[in-house]
Amino acid sequence: MRIIGMDINRVAAEVVSLLDGEIVKLGRVQMLRNKLEEFARRELTHDDHVV
């Protein structure tokens, strides 16, 4: 299971993943519904756990 962490503010979120002790920066996403959905479709899987 990959853990997804998000540091969220009004404008954007910085997103990282943690898998097997390795942290990977996934990028920055704007806090707009269409941008969040696009990011989720592109980057997330059903096994990911977002915190």
Backbone bond lengths (Angstrom), bond angles and torsions (degrees), N, CA, C in turn:
res aa  C-N    CA-C-N  psi(-1)  N-CA   C-N-CA  omega(-1)  CA-C   N-CA-C  phi
1 M - - - 1.453 - - 1.526 108.76 -
2 R 1.304 115.72 130.45 1.455 122.33 177.01 1.522 107.79 -95.68
3 I 1.324 116.37 135.42 1.461 122.04 178.39 1.525 107.93 -101.25
4 I 1.328 115.80 130.91 1.457 122.40 -179.75 1.521 108.24 -110.24
5 G 1.329 116.47 123.51 1.457 121.76 177.71 1.515 110.41 -109.71
6 M 1.324 115.59 140.03 1.461 120.73 -179.28 1.525 109.95 -129.88
7 D 1.333 116.16 125.83 1.462 122.40 172.45 1.525 105.53 -99.02
8 I 1.327 115.60 104.38 1.463 121.47 -168.99 1.525 111.16 -104.79
9 N 1.350 115.35 136.43 1.462 120.47 168.60 1.527 107.90 -131.40
10 R 1.303 118.36 -169.69 1.472 121.18 -174.75 1.525 113.37 -65.41
11 V 1.308 117.42 -29.17 1.459 121.79 -171.77 1.524 113.05 -100.86
12 A 1.335 116.72 -40.45 1.464 119.86 -172.89 1.524 110.98 -154.26
13 A 1.322 114.58 170.25 1.461 121.42 175.16 1.522 108.64 -129.00
14 E 1.324 115.86 136.59 1.462 121.58 170.88 1.518 105.83 -92.10
15 V 1.323 117.32 131.29 1.458 121.15 -173.11 1.523 110.24 -121.75
16 V 1.341 115.54 132.90 1.461 121.97 175.89 1.522 109.05 -131.31
17 S 1.333 115.32 159.58 1.461 119.75 174.69 1.523 108.88 -122.93
18 L 1.317 115.58 153.66 1.459 122.82 176.38 1.520 107.53 -128.64
19 L 1.331 115.77 120.69 1.459 121.48 178.93 1.518 107.98 -145.26
20 D 1.316 116.07 124.19 1.468 122.05 179.82 1.526 112.12 53.42
21 G 1.338 116.70 39.10 1.454 121.83 176.84 1.516 114.99 80.15
22 E 1.318 118.21 1.10 1.462 121.78 -179.37 1.523 110.12 -105.43
23 I 1.339 115.71 126.95 1.459 121.91 177.82 1.525 108.56 -96.58
24 V 1.333 115.31 130.05 1.465 121.46 179.85 1.524 108.79 -126.73
25 K 1.328 116.71 127.43 1.466 120.83 177.07 1.528 108.32 -76.35
26 L 1.328 116.14 122.79 1.460 121.26 179.90 1.522 111.97 -93.88
27 G 1.323 116.84 -14.05 1.454 119.40 175.73 1.509 114.18 121.64
28 R 1.309 113.16 -167.49 1.466 122.76 -177.35 1.519 107.23 -118.26
29 V 1.315 116.10 136.38 1.464 120.77 179.62 1.525 109.02 -130.15
30 Q 1.330 115.75 136.53 1.463 120.81 178.05 1.521 109.81 -68.74
31 M 1.318 115.90 147.16 1.462 121.46 -179.53 1.527 111.03 -85.15
32 L 1.309 114.70 58.85 1.460 123.18 174.31 1.519 106.93 -121.31
33 R 1.318 116.91 140.25 1.470 120.88 -174.44 1.526 112.28 -52.09
34 N 1.324 117.41 -48.79 1.461 119.41 -177.56 1.526 112.05 -65.16
35 K 1.315 118.23 -35.10 1.471 121.56 178.76 1.527 110.80 -70.64
36 L 1.342 116.98 -39.91 1.464 120.42 177.64 1.528 111.17 -65.55
37 E 1.329 116.96 -42.44 1.465 120.42 178.48 1.523 111.10 -64.39
38 E 1.318 117.10 -41.56 1.463 121.88 178.10 1.530 110.36 -61.61
39 F 1.323 116.03 -45.26 1.462 120.85 178.09 1.527 110.71 -60.72
40 A 1.320 116.79 -46.51 1.466 121.12 -178.58 1.525 111.33 -61.33
41 R 1.317 117.53 -44.14 1.477 120.55 178.82 1.520 111.32 -63.04
42 R 1.328 116.67 -38.37 1.461 122.07 -176.38 1.531 112.76 -77.99
43 E 1.333 117.94 -38.17 1.466 121.15 -168.36 1.527 115.81 -109.03
44 L 1.335 118.85 -27.46 1.461 120.55 -171.13 1.521 112.69 -98.58
45 T 1.345 114.67 152.68 1.462 121.27 173.48 1.527 107.98 -119.68
46 H 1.318 116.32 170.43 1.470 120.63 179.63 1.528 112.06 -66.61
47 D 1.320 118.03 -20.47 1.463 121.93 -179.48 1.525 113.13 -86.72
48 D 1.329 118.23 -11.19 1.464 121.57 -179.01 1.525 110.59 -69.83
49 H 1.332 114.88 148.98 1.463 121.85 178.16 1.528 106.78 -121.43
50 V 1.331 117.60 110.62 1.463 122.32 -177.33 1.520 109.23 -90.80
51 V 1.351 115.67 128.91 1.467 121.07 179.00 1.514 110.11 -124.66
